[in-house]
């Protein structure tokens, strides 16, 4: 089983415009899409497509929270929400232009210590055969140690924890030795206050993240695919397949979902990397999160990863 935690979900309102966005005037949309947003939610959507049992956890509030709950019911993915009173789940606006996506993300709800304790109690049923994904931004009032504290509380369960976060909330988890972290290249640049021009230049930083505590590092590289740094001190690279990018939103989450699906189904880390690349690319080439047939089609034609020395 793979549990995904989206501690700061959102209603994603995605609009497309046919002309460049103009300031201080009215812009008209050519297309609109409302979805349940959040990294953990996206991971679970991919897991469901790949036949891996998954449950979504998180905090919901108000009318917008009800919208997310209703949309997730349509997917038939199991959910176990914690309802937060007297607030509203945030709305994230994504503006798609030709060749560009601009995002305006809401701050999100605040949660009490008691509500976090409720989340922990729900997650304590998982054990050594399970994975728990801590994904996305943390609640608005939470300290940077929020995910690290959750990991500390769940350490005795033996569940393998994957973290897909950015900045200090990610950095703080490293001493807890997560099974996997999945930063993208801009997030790695921000973590180390560094400029990384090519994926080859990212190699020292992936190795450093392992020294800092991560057992495995899956670094997504956009069109360059991904680097995988494993706990046996090996490094692998696999390029992304060629295709027309229609939607970059959710591609990194899809990569994580594909990778963890491979791990949960007993595949080698190399085959899990291939499945992750296929899932991430399939979503990038689709209007939304890719389905199983799209993922399997790309997977069939992917080469084996290259080991780097």
C-alpha positions in Angstrom: 0.0 0.0 0.0 1.1 3.6 -0.7 -0.3 6.4 1.4 0.0 9.9 0.0 -0.2 13.0 2.2 -1.2 16.3 0.7 -1.1 18.5 3.7 -1.9 21.7 1.7 -4.3 20.6 -1.2 -5.9 23.1 -3.6 -8.6 23.5 -6.1 -6.5 23.9 -9.3 -8.2 26.4 -11.7 -6.3 26.1 -15.0 -7.1 28.5 -17.7 -5.7 28.7 -21.3 -5.4 32.0 -23.2 -4.8 32.2 -26.9 -3.0 35.6 -26.7 -0.1 36.7 -24.4 -1.3 37.7 -20.9 -1.8 41.5 -20.7 -1.5 43.5 -17.5 -4.1 46.1 -16.4 -6.7 44.9 -18.9 -9.2 42.1 -19.4 -7.9 38.8 -20.6 -10.3 36.2 -22.0 -9.8 32.4 -21.6 -10.0 29.9 -24.4 -10.3 26.9 -22.2 -10.8 26.2 -18.4 -10.3 23.1 -16.2 -11.0 22.7 -12.5 -9.3 19.7 -10.7 -8.3 18.5 -7.3 -4.8 19.7 -6.9 -1.8 18.7 -4.8 1.3 16.6 -5.3 0.2 13.7 -3.2 -3.2 13.6 -5.0 -1.4 13.5 -8.4 0.9 10.7 -7.2 -2.1 8.7 -6.2 -3.8 9.3 -9.5 -0.8 7.7 -11.2 -0.6 4.8 -8.7 -4.3 4.0 -9.4 -3.6 3.9 -13.2 -0.7 1.5 -12.6 -2.8 -0.8 -10.4 -1.1 0.0 -7.0 -3.4 0.4 -4.0 -3.3 3.9 -2.6 -5.1 6.1 -0.1 -5.0 9.9 -0.1 -4.7 11.8 3.2 -4.8 15.6 3.9 -6.6 18.5 5.3 -9.8 20.0 3.7 -11.8 23.1 4.6 -14.9 24.8 3.5 -16.7 24.8 0.1 -13.5 24.4 -1.8 -12.5 21.5 0.3 -15.8 19.9 -0.5 -15.1 20.4 -4.2 -11.9 18.4 -3.8 -13.6 15.6 -1.9 -16.3 15.3 -4.5 -13.8 15.2 -7.4 -11.8 12.5 -5.6 -14.9 10.4 -5.1 -15.3 10.3 -8.9 -11.8 8.7 -9.2 -12.8 6.0 -6.8 -9.4 6.4 -5.0 -9.7 5.8 -1.3 -9.4 9.0 0.8 -9.3 9.7 4.5 -9.6 13.5 5.0 -9.3 15.6 8.1 -11.8 18.4 8.0 -10.6 21.8 9.3 -13.4 24.1 10.5 -13.9 27.8 9.7 -11.5 28.0 6.8 -11.4 27.5 3.1 -9.0 25.2 1.1 -6.9 27.3 -1.2 -7.4 27.9 -4.9 -4.3 27.8 -7.2 -4.6 29.6 -10.5 -2.6 28.3 -13.5 -2.5 30.4 -16.6 -1.4 28.5 -19.8 0.0 30.5 -22.7 1.8 29.2 -25.7 5.1 28.0 -24.4 4.6 29.2 -20.8 2.6 28.5 -17.6 2.2 31.1 -14.9 1.0 29.9 -11.4 -0.6 31.9 -8.6 -0.8 29.6 -5.6 -2.8 30.3 -2.5 -1.3 30.2 1.0 -3.5 27.5 2.3 -5.2 26.6 5.7 -3.7 26.6 9.1 -3.9 23.4 11.2 -3.9 22.8 14.9 -1.6 20.4 16.8 -4.7 18.2 17.4 -5.4 18.0 13.6 -1.8 16.9 13.0 -2.2 14.3 15.7 -5.3 13.0 13.9 -3.2 12.6 10.7 -0.5 10.8 12.6 -3.0 8.3 14.1 -4.3 7.5 10.6 -0.7 6.9 9.3 0.4 4.7 12.2 -1.3 1.7 10.7 1.3 1.5 7.9 4.4 -0.7 8.3 7.5 -2.0 6.7 5.8 -3.2 3.6 4.2 0.2 2.9 5.3 3.6 1.6 4.2 7.0 2.8 4.6 10.0 0.5 4.8 13.5 2.1 4.3 15.8 -0.8 4.0 19.5 -1.6 3.9 22.5 0.6 3.1 22.4 4.3 0.2 24.0 6.1 0.3 27.8 6.3 1.2 28.0 10.0 3.5 24.9 10.1 7.2 25.2 10.9 9.8 24.1 8.4 10.3 21.0 10.5 6.7 19.8 9.9 7.5 16.9 7.7 10.6 15.9 9.7 8.4 15.8 12.9 5.9 13.6 11.1 8.7 11.3 10.1 10.1 11.2 13.6 6.7 10.2 15.0 6.3 7.5 12.4 9.8 6.1 12.6 8.7 3.1 14.7 6.3 1.9 12.1 9.1 1.0 9.7 7.2 2.5 6.7 9.4 3.8 3.9 8.9 7.5 3.5 9.3 9.5 0.3 9.4 13.3 0.4 8.6 15.6 -2.5 8.9 19.1 -1.0 11.1 22.1 -1.5 13.3 24.4 0.5 13.6 24.1 4.2 10.8 21.6 4.7 12.8 19.2 2.5 16.1 20.1 4.0 14.8 19.4 7.5 13.8 15.8 6.6 17.2 14.7 5.5 18.5 13.9 9.0 15.5 11.5 9.3 17.0 9.5 6.4 14.0 9.3 4.1 13.8 6.4 1.8 13.5 8.7 -1.2 13.5 12.4 -2.0 12.4 13.8 -5.4 13.7 17.3 -6.0 13.6 18.9 -9.5 16.6 20.9 -10.8 15.3 24.4 -9.8 14.7 23.0 -6.2 18.2 21.7 -6.1 19.6 25.0 -7.2 17.6 26.7 -4.4 18.7 24.3 -1.8 22.3 24.9 -2.5 22.1 28.5 -3.7 23.8 27.3 -6.8 23.6 27.7 -10.6 23.3 24.4 -12.4 23.5 24.7 -16.2 23.4 21.1 -17.2 22.3 17.8 -15.7 25.9 16.7 -15.6 26.6 19.6 -13.3 23.9 18.4 -10.9 25.8 15.2 -10.1 27.8 16.6 -7.1 24.6 18.0 -5.6 22.7 14.7 -5.8 25.6 13.0 -4.1 25.6 15.6 -1.4 21.9 15.1 -0.7 22.7 11.5 0.0 25.5 12.5 2.4 23.0 14.8 4.1 20.8 11.8 4.8 18.6 10.8 1.9 18.9 7.1 1.2 17.9 7.5 -2.5 17.5 10.7 -4.6 15.4 10.9 -7.7 16.2 14.2 -9.3 13.9 15.2 -12.1 15.5 17.1 -15.0 12.6 18.0 -17.3 13.4 17.1 -20.9 16.7 15.6 -19.8 14.9 12.9 -17.8 16.2 12.1 -14.4 19.1 11.2 -12.2 18.8 8.4 -9.6 21.3 8.3 -6.7 20.9 5.0 -4.8 21.8 3.9 -1.3 24.4 1.5 -2.6 26.3 4.6 -4.0 25.4 4.1 -7.6 24.2 6.8 -10.0 22.0 6.3 -13.0 20.7 8.6 -15.8 17.8 8.1 -18.2 16.8 10.7 -20.8 13.1 11.5 -21.4 11.6 10.3 -24.6 10.8 12.8 -27.4 7.3 14.2 -27.6 5.2 17.4 -27.7 4.9 18.9 -24.2 1.2 19.8 -23.6 1.2 20.0 -19.8 4.2 20.3 -17.5 2.0 20.5 -14.4 2.0 17.2 -12.5 4.8 15.6 -14.6 7.2 15.5 -11.6 4.4 14.0 -9.4 3.7 11.4 -12.1 7.4 10.5 -12.2 7.4 9.9 -8.5 4.2 7.9 -8.8 5.6 5.7 -11.5 8.8 5.2 -9.6 7.1 4.2 -6.4 4.7 1.9 -8.3 7.8 0.0 -9.6 9.2 -0.2 -6.1 5.9 -1.4 -4.6 5.6 -4.1 -7.3 9.1 -5.4 -6.5 10.9 -4.0 -9.6 14.6 -3.2 -9.5 15.5 0.5 -8.9 16.5 0.7 -12.6 13.2 -0.6 -13.8 11.4 1.7 -11.3 13.4 4.6 -12.9 12.2 3.6 -16.3 8.6 3.5 -15.1 9.0 6.9 -13.5 10.3 8.4 -16.6 7.5 6.9 -18.7 4.9 8.2 -16.3 6.3 11.7 -16.0 6.7 12.0 -19.8 3.3 10.6 -20.5 1.7 13.3 -18.3 3.8 16.0 -20.0 2.6 14.8 -23.4 -1.1 14.8 -22.2 -3.6 17.4 -21.3 -3.7 16.1 -17.7 -2.4 13.1 -15.6 -1.6 10.3 -18.0 -3.5 7.0 -18.1 -2.0 3.5 -18.0 -2.0 2.9 -21.7 -0.1 6.1 -22.4 2.5 5.2 -19.7 2.9 1.6 -20.9 3.4 2.8 -24.5 6.3 5.0 -23.6 7.7 2.4 -21.2 7.9 -0.2 -23.9 10.2 1.9 -26.0 12.5 3.3 -23.3 16.1 2.2 -23.2 17.9 1.0 -20.1 19.3 3.7 -17.8 23.0 4.5 -18.1 25.2 4.0 -15.0 27.6 6.9 -14.3 30.9 6.6 -12.7 
